[in-house]
Amino acid sequence: MSLQSIDGATVAAHLADYDAIIDARSPAEFAEDHLPGAINWPVLDDEQRRIVGTLYVQDSALAARKVGSAMVARNVAQHIERWVQDKPREWQPLVYCWRGGQRSGSLAWFLDQIGFRTTKLTGGYKGFRAVVRHALTSLPARFQFQVLAGRTGSGKTRLLQALADAGAQTLDLEALAHHRGSVLGGLPDDPQPTQKAFDTQLWTALQRLDPARPVFVESESKKIGRLQLPDSLVLHMREHGQVLRVEMPQAARVQLLLQEYGFFAQDTERFCGLLDGLTVLRGRERVAHWQAMARAGEWPELFAQLMRDHYDPLYLRSMDSHFSGYLLAQEVALPDGDAETMQAAASHLMAALC
């Protein structure tokens, strides 16, 4: 067999051609980010990688390679015994590591010697990462975004989900970020991905969209939680997106927030800790008042006050700054947050815009 190579720019268009995408890096590197659909067969685990790296710095490259090669050989043998025995001759894996060097080279060589048509990613994950970062500067401009804009609790996320269920093209940035986009937006037991992983997931989502069809997306600031959106995406949404102004009555918004954030009733102190983040904007006295309401279980009144005194003024200033036509934009009136309401609104929007 002859071991093949492919670079990051090329592999981006051919990921589906491989039966397996194998990441030879350590588990910690894999957890930070990896190619879409990749599986982790580390040729050095995290501790082994530390040991080899320390030897390289404190002793010599030769000493590091002597120890590292034995570790690599044992680990590769274990992967072959565990994962390869049932693979047919036609199985075609793609193998990569950090820079396409010795780790992926070792694993790819063994697979090639067995007789599999193995491809190694030249430049490794680092090369692929460069492709993703470059693509995110230009990909957003290919799409016509229908931007769902509306105040907190107006049902934008539910409407976006209803549009997706109805077959519309959607880009759910908050789902990718595992965050609802406000100081209270962190999801329980669902940490945000790393910035690199978010970028890869966003790149993957954009790659799947058809530029000939509109794409529905929520209006967002430059950050969702601690994750940064590409400037190109934010600017294109603001300067070229068609704004759809989502409106819902105040009472219905409160009910929706009670449903979406009801879990805070089981963790009031976490909620109060998050409210501390509003002190600079709203003052210690007002924040302390909101915290007292939370501890007293006055959730409907608390959410109503948070919307009136914090979220609504903040959102309207943001819309006025970034979407100059917001108040004159096409209105999407939602009487409540019920599933039937969202389905009807989604059907109407698709009939009018798709």
KOLKOLDREN-224264 format. One record per residue (C-alpha): residue number from 0; x, y, z. Coordinates in steps of 0.02 Angstrom, whole numbers, always signed. Each point is the difference from the previous one (the first is absolute). Layout:
<rs>
R   nr      xx      yy      zz
R  NUM       X       Y       Z
...
</rs>
This chain:
<rs>
R   nr      xx      yy      zz
R    0      +0      +0      +0
R    1     +51    +182     -22
R    2     -41    +123    +139
R    3     -94    +151     -67
R    4      +0    +179     +62
R    5    -126    +141     -10
R    6      +8    +179     +64
R    7    -121     +98    +108
R    8     -77    +100    -142
R    9     -37    -157     -99
R   10     -62    -107    +143
R   11    -134    +127     +43
R   12     -94     -48    -157
R   13     +27    -188     +17
R   14     -32     -46    +182
R   15    -148    -108     -50
R   16    +111    -105    -114
R   17     +86     -87    +146
R   18     -66    -147    +100
R   19     +84     +68    +157
R   20     +86    +161     +49
R   21    +128     -44    +132
R   22     +76    +130    +116
R   23    +168     -65     +65
R   24     +23    +142    +125
R   25     -19     -13    +188
R   26    -174      -1     +81
R   27     +22    +179     +64
R   28     +43     +64    -174
R   29    -148     -95     -73
R   30    -118     +71    +132
R   31     +50    +178     -44
R   32     -52     -25    -182
R   33     +13    -125    -141
R   34     -53     -27    -180
R   35    -188     -30     -21
R   36     -43    -182     +31
R   37    +174     -46     +62
R   38     +36    -139    +125
R   39    +147      +3    +119
R   40    +136    -133     -10
R   41    +139     +86    +100
R   42    +173     -66     -37
R   43     +55     +90    +159
R   44    -120     +36    +142
R   45      +8    +163     +97
R   46    +124     -61    +131
R   47    +110     -87    -129
R   48      +3    +157    -105
R   49     +56     +99    +152
R   50    +138    -125     +38
R   51     +66      +1    -179
R   52      -8    +190     -10
R   53     +95     +19    +163
R   54    +135    -119     -59
R   55     +15     +97    -163
R   56     +28    +164     +93
R   57    +105     -61    +147
R   58    +102    -136     -83
R   59      -1     -19    -190
R   60    -105     -40    -152
R   61     +82    -172      -7
R   62     -48     -41    +180
R   63    -178     +58     -31
R   64     -15    -106    -158
R   65     +67    -155     +85
R   66    -130      +8    +137
R   67    -138     +68    -112
R   68     +20    -130    -137
R   69     -28    -143    +123
R   70    -156     +86     +67
R   71     -64     +33    -175
R   72     +28    -180     -55
R   73     -96     -70    +149
R   74    -143    +123     -22
R   75     -14     -31    -187
R   76      -2    -188     +31
R   77    -144     +22    +123
R   78    -100    +104    -123
R   79     +25    -128    -138
R   80     -50    -144    +115
R   81    -154     +94     +62
R   82     -65     +92    -152
R   83     +70     -74    -160
R   84     -35    -187      +8
R   85    -174     +13     -78
R   86     +46    +125    -137
R   87     -11     -62    -181
R   88    +141     +22    -125
R   89     -95    +144     -82
R   90      -2    +103    +161
R   91     +77    +172     -33
R   92     +56    +103    +150
R   93     +66    +178      +9
R   94    +128     +26    +138
R   95     +63    +164     +73
R   96     +90     +73    +150
R   97     +51    +177     +48
R   98    +112     +41    -149
R   99      -5    -159    -102
R  100    +162     -63     +74
R  101     +60    -154     +90
R  102    -156     -43     +98
R  103    -117     -11    -149
R  104    +143     -67    -106
R  105     +28    -147    +117
R  106    -183     -49      +8
R  107     -28     +26    -186
R  108    +153    -106     -42
R  109     -65    -148    +100
R  110    -173     +12     -79
R  111     +78     +13    -172
R  112    +108    -152     +31
R  113    -152    -102     +49
R  114     -68     +38    -172
R  115    -125    +141     +27
R  116      -3    +146    -120
R  117     +55    +127    +130
R  118     +13    +189     -21
R  119     +99    +116    +112
R  120     -49    +182     +22
R  121    +147    +110     -47
R  122     +13    +143    +123
R  123    -112     -93    +122
R  124    -130     +85    +108
R  125     +99    +162      -6
R  126     -21      +8    -189
R  127    -185     -41     +13
R  128     -22    +134    +132
R  129     +76    +128    -118
R  130    -124     -51    -134
R  131    -146     +21    +121
R  132     +56    +172     +59
R  133     +26     +62    -178
R  134    -167     -70     -59
R  135     -94     +86    +141
R  136     +58    +169     -67
R  137     -89     -28    -166
R  138    -135    -133     +19
R  139    -134    +110     +83
R  140      -6    +117    -149
R  141     -70    -140    -108
R  142    -167      -3     +92
R  143    -156    +106     +11
R  144     -42      +4    +185
R  145    -175     +25     +66
R  146     +41     +71    +172
R  147    -125     -34    +140
R  148     +15    +149    +115
R  149    -101     +28    +156
R  150      +9     +35    +184
R  151     +45    -130    +130
R  152    -138    -130     +20
R  153     -86     +41    -164
R  154     +18    -177     -66
R  155    +140     +21    -128
R  156     +84    -165     +43
R  157    -163     -97      -2
R  158     -46     +78    -166
R  159    +169     -45     -72
R  160     -23    -180     +56
R  161    -175      -4     -76
R  162     +72     +64    -164
R  163    +131    -138      +2
R  164    -134    -131     +36
R  165    -101     +67    -147
R  166    +147     -23    -119
R  167     +70    +177      -7
R  168    +187     +30      +1
R  169     +54     +61    +171
R  170    +162     +44     +87
R  171     -23     -26    +188
R  172    +149     +92     +73
R  173     -58     -19    +180
R  174     -17    -188     -20
R  175    +176     -10     -71
R  176     +64    +107    +144
R  177     -99     -94    +134
R  178     -56    +167     +70
R  179    -153    +113     -11
R  180    +100    +158     -23
R  181     -27    +100    +160
R  182     +75      +9    +173
R  183    -127    -134     +50
R  184     +23     -99    -160
R  185    +115    -140     +59
R  186     -86    -169      -8
R  187      +7    -115    +153
R  188    +118    -149     -18
R  189     +37     +52    -179
R  190    +165     +95     -10
R  191     +45    +103    -150
R  192    +122     -73    -127
R  193    +172     +74     -23
R  194     +18    +142    -124
R  195     +88    -116    -123
R  196    -139    -130     +13
R  197    -133    +133     -23
R  198     +89     +66    -155
R  199      +8    -175     -74
R  200    -184     -32     +36
R  201     -49    +168     -75
R  202    +106     -36    -155
R  203     -83    -170     -16
R  204    -174     +76     +15
R  205     +37    +134    -131
R  206     +72    -130    -119
R  207    -166     -93      +3
R  208    -106    +151     -47
R  209     -63     +36    -175
R  210     +39    +180     -53
R  211    -149      -3    -118
R  212    -122     -11    +147
R  213     -27    +124    +142
R  214     +76     -40    +169
R  215     -93     +45    +161
R  216    +108     +51    +147
R  217     -22     +93    +165
R  218     +76    +171     +23
R  219    +151     -16    +114
R  220    +134    +110     +74
R  221    +182     -32     -39
R  222     +11    -126    +142
R  223    -111    -141     +59
R  224     +54     -35    +176
R  225    +189      -6      -9
R  226      +6     -48    -184
R  227     +41    +126    -136
R  228     -98      +2    -163
R  229     +98     +35    -159
R  230      -2    +186     -42
R  231     -46     -44    -178
R  232    -159     -89     +56
R  233     -55    +138    +119
R  234     +31    +138    -127
R  235     -88     -93    -141
R  236    -153     -33    +108
R  237      -8    +182     +53
R  238     +38     +83    -166
R  239     -83    -118    -123
R  240    -123    -107     +99
R  241    -188     +26     -16
R  242     -65     +37    +175
R  243    -160     -82     +63
R  244     -61     +85    +159
R  245     -72    -132    +117
R  246    -128     +69    +124
R  247     -91     -85    +144
R  248    -109     +76    +138
R  249     +85     +33    +166
R  250    -100    -129     +98
R  251     +37    -135    -127
R  252    +185     +43      +4
R  253      +3     -22    +189
R  254     -82    -171     -18
R  255    +126     -51    -131
R  256    +145     +52    +110
R  257     -73     -96    +146
R  258      -1    -154    -110
R  259    +173     +26     -73
R  260     +87     +49    +162
R  261    -105     -96    +126
R  262    +151    -104     +48
R  263     +68    +149     +97
R  264    -135     -29    +131
R  265    +101    -155     +50
R  266    +163     +96      +8
R  267     -43    +174     +60
R  268    +175     +42     +62
R  269     +74     -34    -171
R  270    -130    +118     -74
R  271     +43    +133    +129
R  272    +185     -21     -38
R  273     -34     +30    -184
R  274     -99    +156     +42
R  275    +158     +71     +80
R  276     +60     +23    -178
R  277    -130    +138     -23
R  278     +65    +106    +145
R  279    +106    +114    -109
R  280    -147     +40    -114
R  281    -144      +2    +125
R  282     +78     +38    +168
R  283     +23    -103    +157
R  284    -165     +54     +80
R  285    -108     -54    -147
R  286     +93    -163     -24
R  287     -17     -39    +186
R  288    -188     +31     -17
R  289     -11    -123    -145
R  290     +99    -128     +98
R  291    -119     +19    +147
R  292    -147     -30    -117
R  293     +82    -159     -64
R  294     +30     -65    +175
R  295    -181     +38     +42
R  296     -60     -99    -152
R  297     -78    +152     -84
R  298     +49     -60    -173
R  299    -139     +75    -110
R  300     +24    +172     +75
R  301    +189     -16      -8
R  302      +3     -47    -185
R  303    -120    +142     -39
R  304    +115    +124     +87
R  305    +156     -70     -82
R  306     -79     +21    -171
R  307     -65    +175     +34
R  308    +151     +71     +88
R  309    +146     -93     -77
R  310     -26    -110    -152
R  311    -123    +105    -101
R  312     +95    +165     +11
R  313    +164     -89     -36
R  314     -71     -94    -150
R  315     -85    +151     -76
R  316    +160    +101     +11
R  317     +94    -141     -83
R  318    -128     -15    -140
R  319      +1    +188     -28
R  320    +189      -6     -14
R  321     +21    -154    -108
R  322    -165     -19     -95
R  323     -55    +174     -47
R  324    -163     -61     -78
R  325     -52    -107    +148
R  326    -156     +97     +51
R  327     -59      +8    -182
R  328     +40    -183     -37
R  329    -133    -129     -45
R  330     -88     -52    +160
R  331     -25    -181     +51
R  332    -137      +7    +133
R  333      -3    -147    +120
R  334    -143      +1    +126
R  335     +88    -131    +109
R  336    +141    -127      +1
R  337    -106    -155     -33
R  338     +59    -128    -127
R  339    -154     +26    -110
R  340     +33    +187      -6
R  341    +180     -29     -54
R  342     -50    -126    -132
R  343    -127    +118     -76
R  344    +124    +145      -1
R  345    +133    -110     -79
R  346    -119     -56    -137
R  347     -48    +180     -37
R  348    +182     +58     -10
R  349     +49    -144    -113
R  350    -146     +35    -117
R  351     +48    +183     -10
R  352    +190     -11      -7
R  353     +55    -172     -60
</rs>
